[in-house]
Every structure is written in C-alpha cells, then in structure tokens.
C-alpha cells in the first residue's frame, strides 16, 4: 500500500465539567481554585477592548519559556527576577513592610532583556518590580487601595520606561495617553493590576487614562467609559545592586553614543553604564555597538530631511561566546553596507578576506566588537545581506589563531 493510512479514531469528546472538577480536586486538593489573576477577564462590548484583552492574554501568564536569541547571539538566562527583587527589599531593610518571600509568585512578566518587569502575586497586596542591568526598583506595598471604582495608580514608573500599577476592580480595560499626547496605548487589566508590555518614554509624565467598564450580560449597550488622571507614586525600594563603571564619552564613538542615548526615542536602561564599541562611520546614518558588563546593545541614527532620529536597543543581557566570532546583522546606510558583530575577548587582531581568495583586510576591534564595510552587491540574498565565504582570521596573545567563515548562524 502506498496511500497514507489514518486509523479510524472516535470523534473527540469534551470532558464534562463535573469530571474535570473531580480530577482537579483529586490532583490539587479539594480547596484548590485557580487564581483570579489569571482569569479570562470580563467580556467587553466594543471590538477594540476585546482585541486588547485577547492580545494581552498571552503575556499575562506565568513565564516558563526560554529566551529566544537574536540573530547570531546566544543569551544566558539569569536567575529569577523574584530573587533580585527580594534581595533588594532585604538590602533596603524593608522586609517587614512586604509580604513573606515564600508567598511570591510571578503573575505577569514583560521583557526578555533589560528592563524586565514582573507583577508579583503575594499573600497580601500585589507588588511590581523592575530589574535592569544594574538596579532594582520595587513598588511600595503600602500604596492605597483604589477600591472598586478607583482611578488608576502608577505603582511603578521608571526612567527605563517600565510602567504599571493598580486600578479599581470595576474596570476591565484602560488606555492612556503619553506625556506628548501620542496615540493611545493599550494596557492590560487583570484583577485590578495593569502593566505596559513595552517601555514608555517619559513614563512618569502620564496626564490621563480612559477606563473601560464591563458590559452587563445580555446587554447590547456599550460599556461605561470614564476619563481619569493617573497618579504616579514613588517606589518602595530602589537599589543599585550591580554597580557598573561609567562608560567613556570622550572618543568619537563615545560622543556619538552619548548623543544617541540622550535623544533615543526608546527609554535607555542604565544609561551611564554603556561603553561604546565599534561604529559605522558615516555623515548620515550611523550605528554604534555598546557594552555594559556582559550585556550588548546597539544605538542607531537615521537622517531624513536633515533631521536625525536615534534609537537605542539592548540586544542581549549576556552574550555567550560559544564560537570565536559572531555575526550580528548588516546595517545599510547611504554610504554603503556594514557587517557588525562580536568576537571573544581573548582575540586582539581580526582580518577578513573576500570570498574565493584575495587580499585580507584588517578589521579594528573595540571592546570585542567590530564593524566591517562590504560591497552592496556582494550579498547572496540581495543588497544588504551577509556574503557567503568571508574568511576570518583571529589572533590573540593567549589563544591560538582561529580561521573560519563569518557565518550568519
């Protein structure tokens, strides 16, 4: 027989609720019930609010997935952010003000690289915590309870762009306007706790929020909406637990990095700790790599109509050098295409030869990073792609020479 054969299976049957309840009680105990933090929420009448809750449902769950590395970069998982958050509470001498550490559970988490924000379920009030490369900020557990109809309170609003808090339990969703009156940003509300999934510029300057109430069952009328100001509260604990040296800003690369950080459209975590690495020299579009300890970031400038816009992005909180040289990505600008990447710190000299042989070119290394200009026409996948067959040779005082191909994987 050459045909695919599928065994005749009986039709799928849904497990009755009573049977499911008995199984859950047998496995988890008769008193177990699912925490309200992870409930599905109240259905909303307007399609936008429904889409909001659906979009946020995937992130408002306990995190158990592996961090996915960017192109050509391996990431090392850090310890649980709960451990750093509690250690900061201990260092600040405020353990008596917070619920016991044994009761802490992650109710929601945003961010794979700095900053990381967690909403913590405890035996008492919810706690929000932000961890960056050098510091920890924990919300104040003595903040007032907004009550059933209460206006939103921002328990966490940091310079790194983390934003979250509590709101009256009546409200099923909310939107806010940023300080510069940018388009309304969606927020997720679960059991009165709200978080922003991405860093927000000028997070402490939020003028107002629109609260969206639940719709009554079998009602066709839209849910109640109400505009309220957002009150921003100070943190309970703010500790620099991993001090870092201030990055230099005197070289051309350092000066550009300082400008890029200061004018970045994205909030920059630990702005003083970054040291400039390799840069793509250009009179217009420019990119510089930056290091802070084992962390790696990039800051790029794009010039359009005589005006430059800057964007800072953390690539990895901890680069694992599981190979001598790592390609990160190509960067296209008006003056050509550049290949940027990292090498192991034991190497001091790098040369790159063209595919098929030819004269090799020495590539300067800066803080274990490099920027190599290539021809726009050499990419096998089209303009701006990494050419195949680039030959790399690395030399180091304490390490034998390495020869291989600069590959994208």
C-alpha positions in Angstrom: 0.0 0.0 0.0 1.3 3.4 -0.9 -1.6 5.5 0.4 -1.3 7.3 3.7 -3.4 5.5 6.3 -5.2 7.2 9.2 -6.6 4.9 11.9 -10.3 5.3 12.5 -10.4 7.3 15.7 -13.7 8.0 17.6 -14.9 11.6 17.5 -13.4 14.0 20.1 -15.5 14.4 23.2 -15.3 17.3 25.6 -14.6 16.4 29.2 -17.7 17.1 31.3 -17.3 19.9 33.9 -18.2 17.6 36.8 -15.5 15.1 35.8 -12.9 17.8 35.3 -13.7 19.2 38.8 -13.3 15.7 40.4 -9.9 15.2 38.7 -8.7 18.7 39.7 -9.8 18.1 43.3 -8.0 14.7 43.4 -4.8 16.0 42.0 -4.6 19.5 43.5 -6.7 19.1 46.6 -10.3 19.9 47.3 -9.6 23.5 48.4 -7.7 24.5 45.2 -9.1 27.1 42.9 -7.5 28.9 40.0 -6.1 32.3 41.0 -8.2 35.3 39.9 -5.1 37.0 38.5 -5.1 34.6 35.5 -8.8 34.7 34.8 -10.0 35.4 31.3 -11.5 38.8 32.3 -14.9 40.2 31.7 -16.1 40.3 28.1 -16.3 43.8 26.6 -18.8 45.2 24.1 -16.5 47.1 21.9 -14.3 45.2 19.5 -11.2 47.3 20.4 -11.5 46.3 24.0 -12.0 42.7 23.1 -8.9 42.8 20.9 -7.0 44.4 23.7 -7.7 41.7 26.2 -7.0 38.9 23.7 -3.7 40.5 22.7 -2.6 40.8 26.3 -3.8 37.4 27.5 -0.7 35.7 26.1 1.6 37.9 28.1 -0.3 37.9 31.4 0.6 34.4 32.2 3.4 32.9 34.3 6.5 32.8 32.2 8.0 29.4 31.5 9.5 29.8 28.1 13.2 30.1 27.0 14.5 33.4 25.8 14.9 33.4 22.1 18.3 34.8 21.0 18.6 37.4 18.2 20.4 36.7 15.0 23.8 35.2 15.8 23.7 35.9 19.5 23.4 33.4 22.4 21.7 34.6 25.6 22.4 33.3 29.1 19.3 33.0 31.4 19.6 35.0 34.6 18.3 33.9 37.9 14.6 34.5 38.7 13.8 38.2 38.9 11.9 37.5 42.1 15.3 36.7 43.8 16.8 40.0 42.8 13.6 41.8 43.8 13.5 40.2 47.3 17.3 40.8 47.7 16.7 44.5 47.1 14.0 44.6 49.7 16.4 42.9 52.2 19.2 45.3 51.3 16.9 48.3 51.9 15.9 46.9 55.3 12.1 46.8 54.5 11.3 43.1 54.8 8.8 43.8 57.5 6.8 46.0 55.1 6.4 43.4 52.3 4.6 40.0 52.3 6.8 37.0 53.0 9.1 35.9 50.1 7.6 32.4 50.3 4.3 33.7 49.1 5.7 35.5 46.0 4.7 34.2 42.6 5.0 35.7 39.1 1.6 36.7 37.9 2.9 38.5 34.8 6.2 39.3 33.2 7.2 41.7 30.4 10.6 42.0 28.8 13.3 39.5 27.8 16.2 41.9 28.1 16.6 44.9 30.4 14.3 46.2 31.7 12.4 43.2 32.9 9.1 43.9 34.8 7.2 41.4 36.9 3.8 41.7 38.6 4.1 39.6 41.8 1.2 37.8 43.4 1.7 37.6 47.2 -0.3 36.8 50.3 -1.1 40.5 50.5 -1.2 43.4 48.1 0.3 42.9 44.6 3.9 44.1 44.1 5.5 45.3 40.9 9.3 45.1 40.3 11.7 46.2 37.6 15.2 44.8 37.2 17.8 46.3 34.9 21.5 45.5 34.3 22.5 47.5 37.4 19.4 48.3 39.5 16.2 47.0 41.0 13.0 49.0 41.7 10.2 47.6 43.8 6.8 49.2 44.3 5.6 50.3 47.7 3.3 47.7 49.3 1.7 50.3 51.5 0.2 52.2 48.5 -3.5 52.9 48.9 -6.1 50.5 47.5 -8.0 52.2 44.6 -11.3 50.4 45.6 -13.9 49.2 43.2 -14.4 52.4 41.2 -11.0 53.9 41.9 -8.8 55.8 39.4 -5.5 54.3 38.3 -2.4 54.5 40.4 1.0 54.0 38.8 3.0 52.0 41.4 6.0 51.6 39.0 7.1 54.4 36.7 10.8 54.4 36.0 13.4 56.2 33.8 13.9 52.9 32.0 10.3 53.1 30.8 8.6 50.5 33.0 5.0 51.4 33.9 2.3 49.6 35.8 0.0 49.8 38.8 -3.5 49.2 40.1 -7.0 50.4 39.3 -10.4 49.8 40.7 -11.7 46.3 40.2 -14.7 47.5 38.3 -12.7 48.4 35.2 -12.0 45.7 32.7 -9.6 47.7 30.4 -7.9 51.1 30.2 -6.0 53.2 27.7 -3.7 56.1 28.4 -2.1 59.0 26.6 1.6 59.5 26.9 3.2 62.8 28.0 3.5 64.1 24.5 -0.2 63.2 23.7 1.0 60.3 21.4 -1.7 57.9 20.2 -3.5 56.0 22.9 -1.5 53.0 24.1 -3.3 49.8 25.2 -2.9 48.5 28.7 -3.9 45.1 30.1 -6.0 44.9 33.2 -6.3 41.7 35.2 -7.8 41.6 38.6 -7.2 45.3 39.1 -3.5 45.2 38.1 -2.3 46.8 34.8 1.1 46.7 33.1 2.5 48.1 29.9 4.1 45.5 27.7 6.8 47.8 26.2 8.9 50.6 27.7 7.3 54.0 27.6 9.3 57.2 27.2 8.8 59.7 30.0 6.8 57.2 31.9 6.3 59.5 34.9 4.5 62.1 32.9 1.2 60.5 32.1 -1.7 63.0 32.1 -4.8 60.8 31.9 -6.4 57.5 31.3 -9.6 56.3 29.9 -11.2 53.5 31.9 -13.5 51.0 30.3 -16.0 49.2 32.4 -17.5 45.7 31.9 -20.7 45.1 29.9 -23.6 43.5 31.6 -24.7 40.1 30.4 -27.2 40.1 27.5 -26.8 43.9 27.1 -26.2 45.5 23.8 -25.2 48.9 25.2 -21.5 49.8 25.1 -19.5 49.6 28.4 -19.1 52.6 30.6 -16.1 54.8 29.9 -14.6 57.4 32.2 -11.5 59.7 31.9 -9.3 59.9 35.0 -5.8 61.3 35.8 -3.1 58.8 36.5 -1.4 59.3 39.9 2.2 58.3 39.9 3.5 57.1 43.3 7.1 56.7 44.4 8.8 53.3 44.7 9.1 51.4 47.9 12.7 50.3 47.2 15.2 51.5 44.6 18.6 49.8 44.9 21.7 49.7 42.7 22.7 46.1 43.3 25.2 45.6 40.4 27.2 48.9 40.1 28.9 49.5 36.8 31.7 51.9 35.8 30.6 54.9 33.8 31.2 54.5 30.1 33.6 56.8 28.4 32.2 59.6 26.3 35.4 61.3 25.0 36.2 59.3 21.8 34.2 59.9 18.6 32.3 56.7 19.3 31.7 57.6 22.9 30.4 61.1 22.0 28.0 59.6 19.4 26.8 57.0 21.9 26.2 59.8 24.5 24.1 61.8 22.0 22.3 58.7 20.8 21.4 57.7 24.4 20.2 61.2 25.3 18.0 61.5 22.2 16.8 57.9 21.9 13.1 57.5 21.1 13.2 54.5 23.4 14.0 54.7 27.1 17.5 53.5 27.9 18.2 51.3 30.9 21.3 52.2 33.0 22.4 55.0 30.5 25.7 55.8 32.2 27.0 52.2 32.2 27.3 51.8 28.5 30.7 52.0 26.8 31.0 52.5 23.0 32.4 49.7 20.8 32.7 49.6 17.1 30.9 52.2 15.0 29.9 52.5 11.3 31.4 55.9 10.4 29.1 58.0 8.3 27.9 61.5 7.8 24.3 60.5 8.0 23.0 57.1 9.1 25.3 55.7 11.9 25.3 52.7 14.2 27.4 52.0 17.3 27.6 48.9 19.4 27.8 49.3 23.2 28.8 47.1 26.1 27.8 47.2 29.8 29.5 44.3 31.5 28.5 41.2 29.5 25.4 43.0 28.0 25.4 44.1 24.4 23.3 47.0 22.8 23.2 49.0 19.6 22.3 52.6 19.1 21.4 53.8 15.6 20.8 57.2 14.0 18.8 57.7 10.8 18.9 61.0 9.0 15.8 62.1 7.0 15.1 65.6 5.6 18.0 67.0 7.6 16.8 65.6 10.9 18.3 62.7 12.8 16.3 60.2 14.9 18.0 58.0 17.4 17.0 54.6 18.8 18.8 52.5 21.5 18.1 48.8 21.7 19.5 46.2 24.1 20.5 43.2 22.0 21.4 40.8 24.8 21.8 41.0 28.6 24.6 38.4 28.5 26.5 37.4 25.3 27.8 33.8 25.4 30.8 33.4 23.2 30.2 29.8 22.1 32.2 30.5 19.0 35.2 32.8 18.3 33.3 35.2 16.1 29.6 36.1 15.9 27.8 38.0 13.1 25.0 40.2 14.5 23.5 41.9 11.5 24.1 44.1 8.5 23.4 47.8 8.6 22.6 49.7 5.4 23.2 53.4 5.2 23.7 55.9 2.4 27.4 55.3 2.2 27.3 51.5 2.0 26.5 48.4 3.9 28.2 47.3 7.1 28.5 44.0 8.9 28.7 44.3 12.7 29.4 41.6 15.3 31.3 40.4 18.3 34.4 38.3 19.0 35.8 36.6 22.1 37.8 39.0 24.3 40.9 36.8 24.0 41.5 38.0 20.5 43.3 41.2 19.6 43.5 41.2 15.9 41.0 40.3 13.2 41.4 40.1 9.4 38.7 39.3 6.8 39.3 38.1 3.3 36.8 38.2 0.4 35.1 35.0 -0.9 37.2 32.9 -3.2 40.5 34.3 -2.0 42.2 37.7 -2.3 43.8 40.2 0.0 42.6 40.2 3.6 41.7 43.4 5.3 42.4 44.1 9.0 39.3 45.0 10.9 39.6 47.1 14.1 38.3 45.6 17.3 36.7 47.7 20.0 35.5 46.1 23.2 35.2 42.8 21.5 33.0 44.3 18.7 33.7 45.0 15.0 32.2 46.9 12.1 33.2 45.8 8.6 32.2 47.5 5.4 31.1 45.3 2.5 30.0 46.0 -1.1 26.3 46.4 -1.6 26.4 43.8 -4.4 28.2 41.0 -2.6 25.3 39.7 -0.5 23.9 36.3 -1.8 20.4 37.2 -0.6 20.4 40.6 -2.2 21.6 44.1 -1.2 22.4 44.4 2.5 22.8 40.7 3.2 25.8 38.9 4.5 28.0 37.5 1.7 28.9 33.8 1.9 32.5 32.8 2.1 34.0 35.7 4.0 37.2 34.3 5.6 38.0 35.4 9.1 41.4 35.1 10.9 41.7 35.9 14.6 44.9 36.3 16.6 45.3 36.6 20.4 48.3 36.7 22.8 47.0 33.8 24.9 44.9 32.0 22.3 45.9 30.1 19.2 44.9 31.5 15.8 41.4 30.9 14.5 40.4 30.7 10.9 36.9 30.2 9.7 33.9 31.7 7.8 31.9 34.6 9.1 28.5 33.0 9.0 25.1 34.2 10.0 24.2 31.1 12.0 
